[in-house]
Amino acid sequence: MSNIRITKQFNFETGHALYGYDGKCKNVHGHSYKLSVTVIGKPITDRNNVKFGMVIDFSDLKKIVKEEIVDQFDHATVFNETTPHIELANELKNRGHHVILVDYQPTSENMVVDFSQRIIRRLPKNIQLFSLKLQETESSFAEWFASDNQ
């Protein structure tokens, strides 16, 4: 049986700021992110399995990505907890805002690595994460490929 890649796309709104950056992105701002998640595996061949013919049910993949990424990051603001932005983050949290603290600079490049780790932990053993594409604008995106990270 052939390996097949399955892709599902997700959208979420997230704010962030890049501490120490020398351009506009040092300011708190947000993006309408688009995340494409591609997994690879062999379709189920057991005719008695309700998922017969599927690599993974799209709804199962959706559940994983929503719980690990979309539901957490949507309408949140992400700050690097190891920078002075922690003060702003704590002030926003005290005022009831949804803030996520990470131990990295919240660039698309670093976020896509974080997202890969979150998804890999949840995938069934017979399914591998093939790639992620995180778009922050129509023309700017970061990609993660399993083949580049072995």
C-alpha positions, 0 to 999 in steps of 0.5 A: 500500500502506498504512503499518502499525505493528508493536509488540513488547513486551520485559521487563527488570530494571534498577537505577538511582539518581537523583543529587541527586533529592529523593525515594526514587529517589535511593537505588539501586533497580530496576524491572521495565521493560516496553518497547513498540517500535512501527515503521512501514512498508509490508508487503513486496509481493514474492511471492518474498520470504520475508517477503512481507506483513510490515512487518518480521519480529517476530524481526528486530525482537526481535533488534535490541531484545535486542542493543541494549537488553535484553541490555545493560540486563537485571540491570544498574545504571545510573549517571550517570557525571558525578556522584559516583555514579561512585565507587559504580559503580566499586566495584560493577564491581570486585566483579563487578557489571554496571554501565552508565555513561551521560552522563545522569540515568537517568530513564525519560524519558532512557532512552527517548531513548537507546533510540530512538537505539540502535534507529534505528541498526539498523532497515532503511532502509525501516522507521521507529521510530514510538514507544517506551513505557517502563514502570517501574511499572504506572502510570508510563511515558515515551513517545517518538514520532518525530513529536515529534522531527523 
